[in-house]
Every structure is written in C-alpha cells, then in structure tokens.
Amino acid sequence: MRVCVIGAGLSGLAVGHALKERGIPFVCLERAPDVGGIWREPGAGERGPGYRTLHLNTAKQLTGYADFPMPESYPLYPRHDQVAAYLRSFAEWAGLLGHVEPRTEVVSVLRDPDGMWTVVSRGADGEQTSRRFEQVVVASGHHTDPALPDPLPAGADSFAGTILHSLDYRDGADFSGRRVVVVGLGASAVDIAADLSRHAEQTLLSVRRGLHIVPKQLFGMSVDEIAEAPWWNEMSFAQRRKWVEQALLVARGRLSDYGLPEPDHPVFSSATTLSDEILSRIRHGAVTPRPAIASFDGDRVVFTDGSSETADAVVYCTGFRMTFPFLPAGCPVAADGSVELYRRVVPADRPGLYFVGLVRPVGAITRLVEAQAEWVARLVDGAAALPAAEEMREEVGSYLTGIVQRYGRTEGASIQVDVGPYLAEFRESLPV
C-alpha cells in the first residue's frame, strides 16, 4: 500500500477523496467505530469532544466539501449530528468507506532506513499489526489530549465537587439543579456555559484573560463568508482590523459592560471566540462572569478577587495539547510548543510524512483542508515537488517569526492562518 491516512474526520476524508481521485492506493486508520471525527457523538464509555449542543460556528456552504455541498435542508449552522451524518454521506458518495479501517488505533509511526514508513496499529481485538507505507498523512486533529492547569489550584484534591474537562462533558441536563463553574472563554467554554445555564441552578463563567467575542454574523453575513469575500481580502491588515473593531462596537459594545475582562490585545492578535449566545445569556442573568479560580476550599471555589461560591462541579474548557503519541518526539511540535511545518503541512526533515488539518483559521477550515489534501496527493504521485529541506526550514522560520510578532509566544498560535493568503499559497502550485 502506498499511503496510510490516519484519521477519518473532515480532514482525513478530504485526503482520501484527493488520493482516490488520482488513483493512489491508500488505507485510512480510524480509532473510532465510524467516520466523522469530532462531530460524532461519543458512544457509551467513549471520550470525545462532541457534546450534544455542539453546532458549526461556520456557514454550511463553506464548511461542506466543494464537490459535495451540505443539504439545502440543513440550517446555516448545523448540529453536530447533522455534520456527522453529512460526513458519512460524503464518505459513501466518494467511495471511501471501503478504505477505512474503524476501531483501529495507531500505536507508532517510524521511518525505516530505506525511506519507507512502518505503521503499527491495534485493532478492536487488541492485536497489533505492522505495515509499511511509502507515505503517511496525519489527519487525526488535536482534540484528544485534554489540557488542564498543571498544577490545579490549591485544594483541588480535596474539592467536594466534581472536576472535569470539556472532553468529558455531554449534556447540560446531567447538571440539572447543580451549581457549576465553567473555566475559559474559548468556543467550548461559551457553548457549554450557555447550555448549562438552561439546566443548572447557577452557572458561573470563570475568565482569566479577556478574548474578543465575535458574533457568528456581522451585518447579516456569516463571518467566514466575510473572510473569503474579495472586498475583505483587498483591504490591508490594518484596515481589516479597524473594520472588525468598529463592527464589534456596533454589534455588542464593550465586553466590560457584560462583566467580562477587556482583551489586552487588539483583534487578530489572538484567537477569537465566535458566539451569538453567551453575551445574551449573561445579560439575561443566566450566566455570571467571575475572575480566575485561586483555590478550592471544601465545597467552595475561591476566585482571585477574594470572593467564593459553593459549587457542585467545575468544567475546565482549557483546550487540548497538540500531542501525537504515535510519532517521534518533537514531530511536529517543537520543545517550545511551535508546530514546525512547511506550508503548515510538511516536516522538512521527514520525507514522506504530511499533516492535513493542523491549522486554525478565522473562518471555515474546509477549503484549506481540501487545498492541503490536493497538494499532498500531487506530491505523492509526483505531479508536484517540494523544495530543498533548507528552503523549507527557512520558510518555517520566517512564518514563525511573523506569528510571534503578531500573536506572541502562545501555545497554539503557530497554527493560526489567514484564509485568503493561505489559500493563495496553494493556488500557485495547483493546476488551473
């Protein structure tokens, strides 16, 4: 077999489609029982980030594959189960299911002296299988290793309530009548806080650092449609920043008016949080913002302003570590936390290894993933070629320097991309 694809979510299926279109033999190894990635609702006893109220934050027409649009009957922002059903229907339409091996966990990926890659996987029966491939494409995402504060605040070990990560959160109804603290201000934090507020006796949102909260739509347009609009991409970076800052003042005013900390950075200097709901839930008194957690004391959570509240549960929505335990240490995440990939796809010193979907755009990811997948397929069959390793390392260094200047040295910043300019990089190397 020529190519091993790891993961059968949105990215892995895009890779499979691109490879199949070019007649390249491949197998896709998927740890879960079915395709769909994070959009599958986890089964009993299965961990996963697919909580029941999860919806797309990006418009369906840009999140669906170019050759296989989402159904017209879907809402603009479909539910997770609708996205999962769509991804499975795409896999059926594209003829990919016969290439997918479900319930197959990748244990290790190692490059052999002859340049081939040995992939060891474990099936549902616990038996390990070793196979060799010419190329390996990692499309498994980075939502499997939960990041909790290390160490947790003092007193966590003796906290009388429950402490969990968003990875283990399923449904707000599970917390009916309970007092819950949600930690964070990212997408999962605001989603989960809004969900909990309809079931819990009290929902507190503990926020350490302010982030820019952006409505899913501005002036009647989905923000990812704006990110791909010609008029948007014709503006300079400074003009785009000013436009968004003014639009946010009109749409929602200042975050401090909601009891949230103002961001200590301008728009586009850190990840933004898309939400139409959290500010409304705060204004309705259903969610109460609080500062960071300082410590735990019995059944109470103590905040950095000295106040405290009784709590039955604390849900940490503090993201995920970018770990790939089946790969050699330092690939692709360096010791400082930076992802070092040429064009955010290729590790310069490991020929035949590629990463697809390891980017974080402001807007829909699908067009980016499709461009990456098509480029990788062309590299595999020789229709495209990589530059010398030194040239790739120079591009990575230049890119990361720009990231530090714009975002600072924050974990995860190295996978931030701007949709228009990033797609332009691939259009230059793809056929017209």
C-alpha positions as CSV (number, residue, x, y, z in Angstrom):
1,M,0.0,0.0,0.0
2,R,1.4,3.4,-0.9
3,V,-0.3,5.7,1.6
4,C,-1.5,5.5,5.2
5,V,-4.0,8.1,6.2
6,I,-4.5,8.5,10.0
7,G,-8.0,9.8,11.0
8,A,-11.4,9.7,9.2
9,G,-12.8,13.0,10.2
10,L,-13.3,16.0,7.9
11,S,-9.6,16.2,7.1
12,G,-8.9,12.5,6.6
13,L,-11.9,12.1,4.3
14,A,-10.7,15.1,2.2
15,V,-7.3,13.4,1.9
16,G,-8.9,10.1,1.0
17,H,-11.0,11.8,-1.7
18,A,-8.0,13.5,-3.2
19,L,-5.9,10.3,-3.3
20,K,-8.8,8.3,-4.8
21,E,-9.3,10.9,-7.5
22,R,-5.7,10.4,-8.5
23,G,-5.8,6.6,-8.4
24,I,-3.4,6.4,-5.4
25,P,-3.8,3.3,-3.2
26,F,-4.4,4.1,0.4
27,V,-5.8,2.9,3.7
28,C,-7.4,5.1,6.4
29,L,-7.0,4.1,10.0
30,E,-9.7,5.4,12.4
31,R,-9.7,4.8,16.1
32,A,-13.5,5.4,16.5
33,P,-16.2,3.0,15.3
34,D,-17.2,5.2,12.4
35,V,-16.1,8.2,10.3
36,G,-16.9,11.8,11.4
37,G,-14.1,12.8,13.8
38,I,-15.1,15.3,16.5
39,W,-18.6,15.6,15.0
40,R,-19.6,12.1,16.1
41,E,-21.4,11.9,19.4
42,P,-19.2,9.6,21.5
43,G,-20.8,6.3,22.4
44,A,-21.1,4.8,25.9
45,G,-17.7,4.9,27.7
46,E,-16.1,6.7,24.8
47,R,-14.4,10.0,25.4
48,G,-14.8,12.8,22.9
49,P,-15.4,16.5,22.4
50,G,-18.8,16.0,20.7
51,Y,-21.2,17.4,23.3
52,R,-24.9,17.4,22.4
53,T,-25.4,21.1,21.8
54,L,-22.3,21.4,19.6
55,H,-23.0,23.2,16.3
56,L,-20.9,24.5,13.5
57,N,-19.6,28.0,14.0
58,T,-19.0,28.4,10.3
59,A,-21.6,28.6,7.5
60,K,-22.6,25.3,5.9
61,Q,-21.9,26.4,2.4
62,L,-18.2,27.0,3.3
63,T,-17.8,24.1,5.7
64,G,-19.2,21.5,3.2
65,Y,-16.8,20.0,0.6
66,A,-16.7,21.8,-2.7
67,D,-17.8,18.8,-4.7
68,F,-20.4,17.7,-2.2
69,P,-22.4,20.5,-0.6
70,M,-24.3,20.1,2.6
71,P,-28.1,19.5,2.1
72,E,-30.2,22.6,1.5
73,S,-32.5,21.4,4.3
74,Y,-29.7,22.0,6.8
75,P,-29.7,25.2,8.8
76,L,-26.9,27.7,8.2
77,Y,-25.1,26.3,11.3
78,P,-26.0,22.6,11.5
79,R,-25.9,20.5,14.7
80,H,-23.1,18.0,15.3
81,D,-25.2,15.0,14.4
82,Q,-26.2,16.6,11.1
83,V,-22.5,17.3,10.4
84,A,-21.6,13.7,11.3
85,A,-24.3,12.3,9.0
86,Y,-23.1,14.6,6.2
87,L,-19.5,13.4,6.6
88,R,-20.7,9.8,6.4
89,S,-22.7,10.5,3.3
90,F,-19.7,12.2,1.8
91,A,-17.6,9.1,2.5
92,E,-20.3,6.9,0.9
93,W,-20.6,9.2,-2.2
94,A,-16.8,9.4,-2.6
95,G,-16.4,5.6,-2.2
96,L,-14.1,5.9,0.8
97,L,-15.8,3.6,3.3
98,G,-14.0,0.5,1.8
99,H,-10.7,2.2,2.5
100,V,-11.5,3.0,6.2
101,E,-10.5,0.6,9.0
102,P,-12.6,1.6,12.0
103,R,-11.7,0.7,15.6
104,T,-8.0,0.8,14.6
105,E,-5.7,2.8,16.8
106,V,-2.3,3.8,15.5
107,V,0.4,2.9,18.0
108,S,3.6,4.1,16.3
109,V,4.8,5.6,13.0
110,L,8.5,5.2,12.3
111,R,10.7,5.9,9.2
112,D,12.8,3.0,8.1
113,P,16.4,3.3,6.8
114,D,15.1,2.6,3.3
115,G,12.8,5.7,3.4
116,M,9.6,3.6,3.9
117,W,7.3,4.1,6.9
118,T,6.3,1.4,9.4
119,V,2.9,1.9,10.9
120,V,1.9,-0.3,13.9
121,S,-1.8,-0.3,14.7
122,R,-4.0,-2.0,17.3
123,G,-7.4,-3.4,16.3
124,A,-10.5,-3.8,18.5
125,D,-9.4,-7.3,19.5
126,G,-6.1,-5.9,20.9
127,E,-4.0,-7.5,18.3
128,Q,-1.2,-5.3,16.8
129,T,-0.5,-5.1,13.1
130,S,2.7,-3.8,11.4
131,R,2.5,-2.5,7.9
132,R,4.9,-0.5,5.6
133,F,3.9,2.5,3.5
134,E,5.6,4.9,1.2
135,Q,3.8,7.9,2.6
136,V,1.9,8.7,5.8
137,V,-0.7,11.5,6.1
138,V,-1.6,12.5,9.7
139,A,-5.2,13.9,9.7
140,S,-6.2,13.0,13.3
141,G,-6.6,16.5,14.6
142,H,-5.6,17.6,18.1
143,H,-8.7,17.2,20.3
144,T,-7.8,14.1,22.2
145,D,-5.3,15.2,25.0
146,P,-7.1,17.5,27.4
147,A,-5.1,20.4,28.8
148,L,-5.8,21.1,32.5
149,P,-3.9,23.6,34.6
150,D,-0.8,22.0,35.9
151,P,-0.9,22.1,38.9
152,L,-4.6,22.7,39.5
153,P,-5.4,25.4,42.1
154,A,-4.7,24.6,45.7
155,G,-7.3,22.5,47.4
156,A,-8.4,20.7,44.1
157,D,-7.5,17.3,45.6
158,S,-10.0,17.8,48.4
159,F,-12.7,19.6,46.5
160,A,-16.1,18.1,47.5
161,G,-17.5,18.6,44.0
162,T,-16.5,17.1,40.6
163,I,-13.7,18.5,38.4
164,L,-13.9,17.6,34.7
165,H,-12.6,18.7,31.3
166,S,-14.8,19.7,28.4
167,L,-13.8,16.4,26.7
168,D,-16.0,14.6,29.3
169,Y,-18.9,17.0,29.0
170,R,-22.0,15.6,27.3
171,D,-25.3,17.4,28.2
172,G,-26.4,20.2,30.4
173,A,-29.3,18.1,31.7
174,D,-26.7,16.0,33.5
175,F,-26.2,19.0,35.8
176,S,-29.8,19.8,36.5
177,G,-30.2,21.7,39.7
178,R,-26.5,21.9,40.4
179,R,-24.1,24.9,40.8
180,V,-21.4,24.8,38.1
181,V,-18.3,26.8,37.3
182,V,-17.1,26.8,33.7
183,V,-13.5,27.8,33.2
184,G,-12.4,29.5,30.0
185,L,-13.6,31.9,27.3
186,G,-13.0,29.8,24.1
187,A,-15.6,28.3,21.9
188,S,-16.3,25.2,24.0
189,A,-16.5,27.3,27.2
190,V,-19.1,29.7,26.0
191,D,-21.1,26.9,24.3
192,I,-21.1,24.8,27.5
193,A,-21.8,27.7,29.8
194,A,-24.8,28.7,27.6
195,D,-26.0,25.0,27.6
196,L,-25.6,24.6,31.4
197,S,-27.5,27.8,32.1
198,R,-30.7,26.2,30.9
199,H,-30.4,23.3,33.4
200,A,-28.1,24.2,36.3
201,E,-29.2,26.1,39.4
202,Q,-26.3,28.5,38.9
203,T,-23.8,28.9,36.1
204,L,-20.6,30.9,36.6
205,L,-18.0,31.6,33.9
206,S,-14.5,31.9,35.3
207,V,-12.3,34.0,33.0
208,R,-8.6,34.6,33.5
209,R,-7.9,36.6,30.3
210,G,-10.2,38.6,28.0
211,L,-10.7,37.4,24.4
212,H,-12.5,39.1,21.6
213,I,-16.0,37.6,21.3
214,V,-17.3,37.9,17.7
215,P,-20.9,37.2,16.7
216,K,-21.3,34.5,14.1
217,Q,-22.8,37.1,11.7
218,L,-22.0,40.7,11.2
219,F,-24.2,42.9,9.0
220,G,-26.2,39.8,8.1
221,M,-23.2,37.9,6.8
222,S,-21.6,34.9,8.3
223,V,-18.1,36.0,9.4
224,D,-16.4,33.1,7.4
225,E,-18.2,34.4,4.3
226,I,-16.7,37.8,5.1
227,A,-13.2,36.2,5.5
228,E,-13.4,34.9,1.9
229,A,-15.1,37.9,0.3
230,P,-12.9,39.7,-2.4
231,W,-13.6,43.1,-0.8
232,W,-12.3,41.8,2.5
233,N,-9.1,40.4,1.1
234,E,-8.4,43.6,-0.9
235,M,-8.1,45.5,2.4
236,S,-4.8,45.8,4.2
237,F,-4.4,44.0,7.5
238,A,-4.7,47.4,9.4
239,Q,-7.9,48.2,7.5
240,R,-9.4,44.7,8.3
241,R,-8.6,45.1,12.0
242,K,-10.2,48.6,12.1
243,W,-13.3,47.4,10.3
244,V,-13.8,44.5,12.7
245,E,-13.2,46.7,15.8
246,Q,-15.8,49.2,14.7
247,A,-18.3,46.4,13.7
248,L,-17.9,44.9,17.2
249,L,-18.6,48.1,18.9
250,V,-21.8,48.4,16.9
251,A,-22.8,44.8,17.4
252,R,-22.1,44.3,21.1
253,G,-20.4,47.3,22.7
254,R,-17.6,46.8,25.2
255,L,-17.1,43.4,26.9
256,S,-16.6,45.1,30.2
257,D,-20.2,46.1,30.1
258,Y,-21.0,42.4,30.5
259,G,-18.7,41.9,33.4
260,L,-16.0,40.3,31.3
261,P,-12.4,41.5,31.2
262,E,-11.5,43.6,28.2
263,P,-8.9,41.8,25.9
264,D,-5.3,43.0,26.5
265,H,-4.6,42.7,22.8
266,P,-6.1,44.0,19.5
267,V,-8.3,41.9,17.2
268,F,-6.4,39.3,15.2
269,S,-3.6,39.2,17.8
270,S,-5.0,36.1,19.5
271,A,-7.7,33.5,18.8
272,T,-11.2,35.0,18.7
273,T,-14.4,33.3,20.2
274,L,-17.4,33.0,17.9
275,S,-20.7,33.1,19.8
276,D,-24.1,34.6,19.3
277,E,-25.4,33.4,22.6
278,I,-23.0,33.9,25.6
279,L,-23.4,37.7,25.9
280,S,-27.2,37.3,25.7
281,R,-27.1,34.6,28.4
282,I,-25.0,37.0,30.6
283,R,-27.5,39.9,30.0
284,H,-30.4,37.6,31.0
285,G,-28.7,36.7,34.3
286,A,-28.4,33.1,33.3
287,V,-24.5,33.2,33.3
288,T,-22.5,35.2,35.7
289,P,-18.8,36.1,34.8
290,R,-16.2,35.7,37.6
291,P,-12.4,36.0,37.6
292,A,-9.9,33.2,37.6
293,I,-10.0,30.5,40.2
294,A,-7.5,31.0,43.0
295,S,-8.2,27.9,45.1
296,F,-10.7,25.3,46.3
297,D,-11.9,25.1,49.8
298,G,-14.1,22.1,50.6
299,D,-17.3,22.6,48.6
300,R,-16.4,26.2,47.6
301,V,-14.5,27.8,44.7
302,V,-12.4,30.8,45.7
303,F,-11.7,33.4,43.0
304,T,-8.8,35.8,42.6
305,D,-10.9,38.7,43.8
306,G,-11.3,37.0,47.1
307,S,-15.0,36.1,46.6
308,S,-16.1,32.5,46.7
309,E,-19.1,30.4,45.7
310,T,-20.4,26.9,46.6
311,A,-20.1,24.6,43.6
312,D,-21.0,21.1,42.7
313,A,-18.9,20.9,39.6
314,V,-16.1,22.7,37.7
315,V,-15.8,22.2,34.0
316,Y,-12.4,23.2,32.6
317,C,-12.7,24.3,29.0
318,T,-9.0,24.9,28.7
319,G,-8.3,23.3,25.3
320,F,-6.1,20.5,24.2
321,R,-2.4,19.7,23.9
322,M,-1.1,19.2,20.4
323,T,0.3,15.7,21.1
324,F,0.9,12.9,18.6
325,P,2.0,10.0,20.8
326,F,2.5,7.7,17.8
327,L,5.1,10.0,16.3
328,P,8.8,10.5,17.4
329,A,9.2,13.3,20.0
330,G,9.5,16.8,18.5
331,C,7.4,16.0,15.4
332,P,5.7,18.2,14.5
333,V,5.6,20.2,17.9
334,A,9.0,21.6,18.9
335,A,10.1,21.9,22.6
336,D,8.8,25.5,22.7
337,G,5.3,24.4,21.6
338,S,5.7,25.7,18.0
339,V,4.4,23.5,15.2
340,E,7.2,23.4,12.6
341,L,5.7,22.5,9.2
342,Y,6.5,23.8,5.7
343,R,3.2,25.4,4.5
344,R,1.8,24.0,7.7
345,V,1.8,20.6,6.1
346,V,5.4,19.1,5.7
347,P,8.1,18.5,8.3
348,A,11.3,19.5,6.5
349,D,13.4,16.6,7.8
350,R,10.9,13.7,7.4
351,P,10.3,13.0,3.7
352,G,7.0,11.2,3.1
353,L,5.2,12.5,6.2
354,Y,2.4,15.1,5.9
355,F,-0.1,16.8,8.2
356,V,-3.5,17.9,7.0
357,G,-6.0,20.0,9.0
358,L,-3.4,21.2,11.6
359,V,-4.4,24.8,11.0
360,R,-6.6,27.3,12.9
361,P,-8.2,29.8,10.5
362,V,-10.6,32.7,11.3
363,G,-13.3,31.2,9.3
364,A,-14.2,27.8,7.8
365,I,-11.4,25.2,7.6
366,T,-12.7,23.0,4.8
367,R,-11.4,24.9,1.8
368,L,-8.0,25.0,3.4
369,V,-8.1,21.2,4.2
370,E,-9.1,20.5,0.6
371,A,-6.2,22.6,-0.8
372,Q,-3.8,20.8,1.5
373,A,-5.2,17.4,0.5
374,E,-5.0,18.1,-3.2
375,W,-1.4,19.3,-2.8
376,V,-0.4,16.3,-0.8
377,A,-1.9,14.0,-3.4
378,R,0.1,15.8,-6.1
379,L,3.2,15.4,-4.1
380,V,2.6,11.7,-3.6
381,D,2.1,11.0,-7.4
382,G,4.9,13.3,-8.5
383,A,2.8,16.0,-10.1
384,A,4.3,18.5,-7.6
385,A,7.6,18.6,-5.8
386,L,8.9,20.0,-2.6
387,P,11.8,22.5,-2.4
388,A,15.1,21.5,-0.7
389,A,14.9,20.9,3.1
390,E,16.9,24.0,3.8
391,E,14.5,26.2,1.8
392,M,11.5,24.6,3.7
393,R,13.2,25.3,7.1
394,E,13.7,28.9,6.0
395,E,10.0,29.2,5.2
396,V,9.1,27.7,8.6
397,G,11.4,30.1,10.4
398,S,10.1,33.1,8.6
399,Y,6.5,32.1,9.2
400,L,7.0,31.5,12.9
401,T,8.8,34.9,13.2
402,G,5.7,36.5,11.8
403,I,3.5,34.6,14.2
404,V,5.5,35.7,17.2
405,Q,5.3,39.3,16.1
406,R,1.6,39.2,15.7
407,Y,0.4,36.8,18.4
408,G,3.4,36.5,20.7
409,R,4.7,33.2,22.0
410,T,1.5,31.4,22.9
411,E,0.8,27.7,22.7
412,G,-1.2,27.0,19.6
413,A,-0.5,30.3,17.8
414,S,1.8,28.6,15.3
415,I,-1.2,27.0,13.6
416,Q,-3.0,30.3,13.0
417,V,-3.6,31.1,9.4
418,D,-5.4,33.8,7.4
419,V,-7.8,32.1,4.9
420,G,-7.2,34.2,1.8
421,P,-3.4,34.4,1.8
422,Y,-3.1,30.8,2.9
423,L,-5.2,29.5,0.0
424,A,-3.3,31.7,-2.4
425,E,-0.1,29.8,-1.5
426,F,-1.7,26.5,-2.8
427,R,-3.4,28.1,-5.8
428,E,0.1,28.9,-7.1
429,S,1.1,25.2,-7.1
430,L,-2.2,23.6,-8.2
431,P,-3.4,23.3,-11.8
432,V,-5.9,25.9,-13.1
